Amino acid sequence: MADTDRSVAKAYGVAGSGLFGVARGLPGMNERVTFIIDEKGRIAHVIDNPDTRNHGAEVLKHL
């Protein structure tokens, strides 16, 4: 799912603010952050700078 309006990023506090935050919102400039949510709806783990080549395996090891 693409967060085109940055509503999810804002809700999780990773959208940034100020000029740098706006620049990160430009196409191709977004940072990736993955949140692993547990069965109770709580954030169980955060992957701040995922390795996109190995991201699937990285997520699976936290499940």
Contacts in CASP RR format, 6 or more apart in sequence:
PFRMAT RR
TARGET T0000
AUTHOR 0000-0000-0000
METHOD contacts of the structure
MODEL  1
MADTDRSVAKAYGVAGSGLFGVARGLPGMNERVTFIIDEKGRIAHVIDNP
DTRNHGAEVLKHL
3 9 0 8 1.000
6 15 0 8 1.000
6 25 0 8 1.000
9 15 0 8 1.000
9 16 0 8 1.000
9 33 0 8 1.000
12 33 0 8 1.000
12 35 0 8 1.000
14 31 0 8 1.000
14 33 0 8 1.000
15 21 0 8 1.000
15 24 0 8 1.000
15 25 0 8 1.000
16 24 0 8 1.000
23 29 0 8 1.000
24 30 0 8 1.000
24 31 0 8 1.000
31 49 0 8 1.000
32 49 0 8 1.000
32 50 0 8 1.000
32 52 0 8 1.000
33 46 0 8 1.000
33 47 0 8 1.000
33 48 0 8 1.000
33 50 0 8 1.000
34 46 0 8 1.000
34 47 0 8 1.000
34 50 0 8 1.000
34 55 0 8 1.000
34 59 0 8 1.000
35 43 0 8 1.000
35 45 0 8 1.000
35 46 0 8 1.000
36 43 0 8 1.000
36 44 0 8 1.000
36 45 0 8 1.000
36 46 0 8 1.000
36 47 0 8 1.000
36 59 0 8 1.000
36 62 0 8 1.000
36 63 0 8 1.000
37 43 0 8 1.000
37 44 0 8 1.000
38 44 0 8 1.000
44 62 0 8 1.000
45 62 0 8 1.000
47 55 0 8 1.000
47 58 0 8 1.000
47 59 0 8 1.000
47 62 0 8 1.000
50 58 0 8 1.000
51 58 0 8 1.000
END
